[in-house]
Amino acid sequence: MKRKTTFFKNNLAFVFTVLLFGVSPLLYAQTYTATLSGAAEAPPNSSAGVGSVTVIINTTLNTMRVQVSFSGLTGNTTAAHIHASTVAAGTGTAGVATTTPSFVGFPSGVTSGSMDNTFDMTLASSYNASYITANGGTTSLAFDALKAGIAGGQAYFNIHTSFLGGGEIRGFLGTVVSTELTQFNGSTEGGKNSFTWTTTNETKSYAFDIERGTDGKSFTKIAQVKAQGKPTTYTFVDDKPLNGANYYRLKLMDNDQNFNFSKVVSLQNSKSKTAVKVYPTSTNGFVTVEAIGSSIESVSVFEPMGRLVLATQKTNRVDMSALPSGMYLVQVQAGGEKVVEKVFKY
């Protein structure tokens, strides 16, 4: 009772401040958004479910407003919360930061719905208890950590269902940027990786950083393209890609220092003299591996984010029947070199 009374007094005092000095609490608020999909899960899945989330953090009132709507889920909702913080922005997985199993007011047992609720972040009930423990032991420090994770693009909203307990649709939270990106695609030709992306709005756009990585987790800036300030189709060529798997994403930046990330595009570049075949590329059971010109040394299966899920030695058949549905990377080591192919498990 004392905690609630203190919160009420603090907010009452703030209201008087607003009335006396005309200071709006929104001046100290930051808005973040996310688009939810199965393709954004780790690993990606084929869910037709979609959703959107808006999170408004008010550092004066120490509140967090969460607005979410979703539809078309394959399974019924079982949990929904924010995970933080991943090692790298826009990718990877992390533990649950907010209330478990779900935010208060989030609809359970449905395939579509919505929620709009504001949470007092000075209360321990607004967090997963283990998140408070891992971040200094107080709600103040936990809120600081959560704000930093969200601001850094290292927090995602996840909706779990009876269809996929690990999460059916999710999306990384990012600041609202003026740039509206309609497509970002890449292709490989002649040992070079080419990209195009198209915008429909660049009201306050500053630039696009092209970032590259080898594991889908960590990224490094390799180039920057200045924004044109109007709807534009851009092109970029990476003429010196790394040997093996290359992961790319765009960092969309506004003039006011807000930024967000695009989806991740993966391309395979190989200078291998060994011809490797992996088939079929869509399976519910076995895939066959052939190495022409050398013998197979090992076959490993990874999630798109880099986690090893299956490893075998000197075999040309890999059983993927026990793996969850989604996209996987099959890495074949033959002739002292590694070749990676994508395989979808349905």
N, C-alpha and C positions, 0 to 999 in steps of 0.2 A: 504494500500500500504506500509506503514511504517513497518507493521508486517512482510510482505513477504520479504521486503528488508533486515530486520534484520536477518531473517532466512537464506536468501541467503548469506549474509556476514558471518554468523557463520559457515555455511557449506563450504564456499569458504576457510575460514581460516583453517578449519579442513583438507581440501584437501591438502593445503600447508604443514600442519603438517605431513600428511601421506607421502608426497613426500620427505620432509626433513629428517624425522626420521624413515620412514619405518614402522609406526604403522598402522595396519589394523583396520578398523572400526568393522570388524567381531569379533575382540577380545572382544568387549564390547556388543556383541549381544547374546541373549538367544533364543533358538528355542523351541517351544511348539507344540504339535500335538493333534489331537482328531479324533476319528472315530465316525461318525454320524449315528444314527439309531433311529427307532421308539421305540425300547425297552428301550432306554436310556431317553425317555421323561418322564415327570411327569404330569399325570400318563402315564405308558407305553401304546403304541398303536400297532396295527398290520400292520403298513405301511411296504411295501417291499422296501421303499426307503433307499438308502445308500449314504454315503459321507465321505470325509476326509478333514481335515483342518490343515494347518501349519501356525503358527503365529511366526514371527521373530521380537523381540523387540530389537532395537538398542538404548542403553541409551546414546550413544555419540551424535548421530544425532537426538535423540528424535523422532524416527520414529517407525512405526509398519507396517510390511508387512504382508498381509493376503492373503493366497493362499487357495482356496477352490474348490472342484469339487464334484458333486452330480449327482445322476441318479435314475430313478425308482420311483419318487414321485407319490403319488396318486392324489394330487391336484397340481394346478399351484402355483408357488412361489409368495408370497405377501410381505415378509419381511425377512431380515437376519441380525443378529447382535450378539454382545457378551453381555451376561448378567453377572453381578457381583455385590456383592460377596455373595455367599450363606453362611449360618451359619456354615455348615460343609463341608469339602472337598469331592468332588465327588458325592454330593447328594443335593436335595432340589431345590428351585427356588429363583430367585433374579430379580431385575429390570434391565432394559436395560442400559448398560454403554456407548455404542458407538452410532454412528449416526443412527437416526431413519428416515424412517422405515427400511432402508437398507444401507449397505456400498455402497459408490459410485462405480459404475461399476458392482454391483451384478445384474445378469439377473433376470428380473421380468416376471411373467406370463408363466413360463416354468416348465417342470418336470425334466429336466436335464440341466446341464450347468457347467460353471466354472468361476472363477475370480482370478486375480492376481493383487493386487494393494497395493501401499505403502502410508501410511497416515502420515502427519505431526501432531504429537501429541501435538505440542505447539498451535495448532489452536482449537478454541472452536467448530468449525464445525466438528471436529473429534469425538465429544462426544454427548450424549444425554444431553440436557441442565440441566435437573433435576439431572443428575449424578454429574455434576460440582458443582451445588449448595449443594448437599448432602455431598460433599467431599472437603470442604474448600473454595469453590468459585473461585478457579483459575485452569487453565489447568495443571499447574505444580503439584498441589496437587492431582488433579483428575488422572493424569498419574501415580503418585506414588501409589494411591489407586488401580488403575487397574493393575499395575505391581504386587502389593502385592497379589491381588486376583487371578491373573493367576498363579503366582509362588506357591501359597498355594493350588492350585487345586480347587479353589472356583469360577471359571468362566467357562461358557460354551457357545459354539457357537450354535445358534438355527436358524433353517430354518422354517419359518411359511408358510402355504399354504392355498388355498381355501378349502382344505379338513379338515384341523385342524388349526384353527386360532391361537390357543395357542402354536402351534409348532408341526410339523410332524416328524422331525428328529433333534436330538441334540447330543452333546458330550462334556464332560468336558475336558478342555485343560490341558495337563500335559507335563512335560519335557520328552525329548526323552531318554528312557532308553534302555539299551542293551537287557534286558530280553524280549523275545517274548513268550507270554502266549497263549497257544492254547485252554485250557479249565480249568474251575474252577467250580467244582460241589460239592454238599453236600447232605447228607442223614441222616435220624434219625432212630436209632435202639437201643432198650434196654435202652432208656433214655439218650443216648449219641449221639452227632452229629459228623459225620465223613466227612472229606473233601479230595478231590484229586485235584491236578492241575498239568499240564504238560507244560514244556517249550521246545522250539526248539533252543533257542540261549541264552547263558549266558556269553557273552564276558566280560562284566565288572560287572556282578551281585554280590551283596554283601549278601543280605538276603531278606526274606519275613516276614513282620509283619502280624500276623493274628489279625484283629480288629473285635470287636463285639459291637452291640448296640441293643436297644429295640424298636427304633422308625424309623430306616432307615435314621436318620439325624445325630445323634451324635454317634461316635464310640470310643472305648477304646481298646488299645493294650492288648491282653491276652496271646500272645506267639510270639516267633520269631524262624524261621527256617533258618539256614544258607544255602546259595546257593552253589551248587556243582560245578559251573563253566562249566557245560556241559549240553546238553539236558537231562532232568530228569523228572520223575513223582514222585511227592511228596504226602505224606499223613499226615493228622493231625486229632486228635480226641479231641473234647471238651467234657470231661467226666463230666463236671458240668455246663451244659447249664442252662440258666435262665428259670423260668416257664413262658410259654406264647410264644410270638413271639421273635425270635432271628434273627438278621441281621448280616451277615458276609461279609467282604471284605478283599482282600490282598493289602498290601502296598509293591510294588516292588521297591527295592532300589539298586542303583548302587554304586560302590566304589567312584565315584566322587560326591556323595551326591545328585544326581538327583533321583527323585522318581516319581512313578505314581501309580494309583489305578486300581484294577480289577473291574469287575461288582460286584454288591451286590447280595448275595444269602440269601434268607430268609427261615428259618425252624421254625416249630411250635413244642414246647415241652409243654405238659400239664400233670399235675398230678391230673387233675380233676376226681372226682368220678361220675360226671354227664356226661352221654353220649349225645353228641349233634350231630345232623345231619343237614347239610345245602345242599340243592339240588334244581335244577341242578347246577353244578359248571360252566356251560356256559349258558348264558341266554340273551335274548333281552327284558325281561320283569320282571316277578316275580321270586323270590326264596322262597323256603319253609324252615322253621326252625323248628326242633323238638328237644325237650329236654326230655330225658328219665330219670326218677328218680327225677325230680324237675320241677318247672314251669319257664317259660321264664320271666325274669325281664326287659330286654331291648335288642334291636338289633341296632348296629351302623355300618355304612359303612364308611371305610376310603380309601383314596388313598394310594398307597404303601409307599409314603413319610410321611404319618401320618396325612394328613389333613382330618378332619371330613367332609363328604359330605352328609350324611343322618343319621337320628336318629329316632327311633320309640320306643314305649313302649308296652310291653306285647302283642306282636303279633307274629304269626307264618308265616306271608306272608309279604315280603318286595318288594315294587315296585321299580325296578331299571331302568325302561324304559326311564326316563328322563336324566339319566347320560350318559356322553360321553363314547365312546367305550374305553375299556382298562381293566387292571387288578385291582381288588379291594379286600380289606380285610374286611370280614364280621365278626364283633365281637359280640358274643352272651354272655350275662350275665344271668346265670341261677344257682340257688343253691348257690348264693354268690360267684361264680367263673366265670372267663371269658375264653371263647374259641374262637379262631380265625380261620377262614377258607378262602381260596382264591376262588374268583369267577370272571370269565371273562365275561364282558359285551360286546356283539358284536353289 
